[in-house]
């Protein structure tokens, strides 16, 4: 969305989420802009409009791989 700046003869673009730049034509990559949003060594996969998906390593789950899975709960040791 563009906004006219009175008295300056210029416009200012207010970018939608996931975009930046003077004309809002640069897509933000959340996987490389700052800290990795994924935890536990997960892989960050960029999606459209500045969104991302975390690919969790074994033993972790959740949107950002922040939850530790109790491996023994689903496969308890029978003799241990």
C-alpha positions as CSV (number, residue, x, y, z in Angstrom):
1,X,0.0,0.0,0.0
2,X,1.4,3.4,-1.0
3,X,1.1,6.4,1.2
4,X,1.5,10.0,-0.1
5,X,3.8,12.1,2.1
6,X,2.3,15.6,2.0
7,X,4.8,18.4,1.4
8,X,7.6,16.1,0.4
9,X,6.4,15.2,-3.1
10,X,7.1,11.5,-2.5
11,X,5.4,8.3,-1.6
12,X,6.1,5.7,1.0
13,X,5.2,2.1,0.5
14,X,3.8,0.2,3.5
15,X,4.8,-3.4,2.7
16,X,2.6,-6.5,3.4
17,X,4.1,-9.1,5.7
18,X,6.9,-11.0,4.0
19,X,8.0,-8.2,1.7
20,X,10.4,-5.2,2.0
21,X,12.1,-2.6,-0.1
22,X,11.2,0.8,-1.5
23,X,8.5,-0.8,-3.8
24,X,7.8,-3.8,-1.6
25,X,9.2,-6.1,-4.3
26,X,11.8,-7.9,-2.2
27,X,10.6,-11.1,-0.6
28,X,11.9,-11.6,3.0
29,X,13.6,-14.9,3.6
30,X,13.0,-15.7,7.3
31,X,15.5,-18.5,7.2
32,X,18.4,-16.1,6.4
33,X,17.2,-12.8,7.9
34,X,18.6,-12.9,11.5
35,X,18.4,-16.0,13.7
36,X,17.1,-19.3,12.4
37,X,13.5,-19.6,13.6
38,X,13.8,-23.4,14.0
39,X,15.2,-25.1,17.1
40,X,17.3,-28.1,17.7
41,X,19.3,-28.1,14.5
42,X,16.2,-28.2,12.3
43,X,16.3,-27.1,8.7
44,X,14.4,-23.9,7.8
45,X,12.6,-24.1,4.5
46,X,11.5,-20.7,3.0
47,X,7.9,-20.6,1.7
48,X,6.0,-17.8,-0.1
49,X,5.3,-14.4,1.4
50,X,7.9,-14.6,4.1
51,X,6.6,-17.7,5.7
52,X,8.7,-20.8,6.5
53,X,8.5,-24.4,7.5
54,X,10.9,-26.2,9.9
55,X,12.0,-29.7,8.9
56,X,12.6,-31.4,12.3
57,X,15.3,-33.9,13.0
58,X,14.3,-37.2,14.6
59,X,13.2,-36.7,18.2
60,X,11.7,-33.2,17.8
61,X,8.3,-32.0,16.6
62,X,6.2,-28.8,16.6
63,X,6.0,-25.8,14.3
64,X,9.5,-24.7,15.2
65,X,10.8,-28.2,16.4
66,X,10.6,-26.9,19.9
67,X,9.0,-30.1,21.4
68,X,11.0,-33.1,22.4
69,X,9.3,-36.4,21.5
70,X,9.3,-39.0,24.2
71,X,10.5,-41.9,22.1
72,X,9.8,-44.4,24.8
73,X,6.1,-43.5,25.1
74,X,5.3,-44.9,21.6
75,X,7.7,-47.8,21.8
76,X,8.2,-48.8,25.4
77,X,11.0,-51.3,26.2
78,X,9.4,-54.6,27.0
79,X,12.2,-56.1,29.1
80,X,14.0,-53.0,30.3
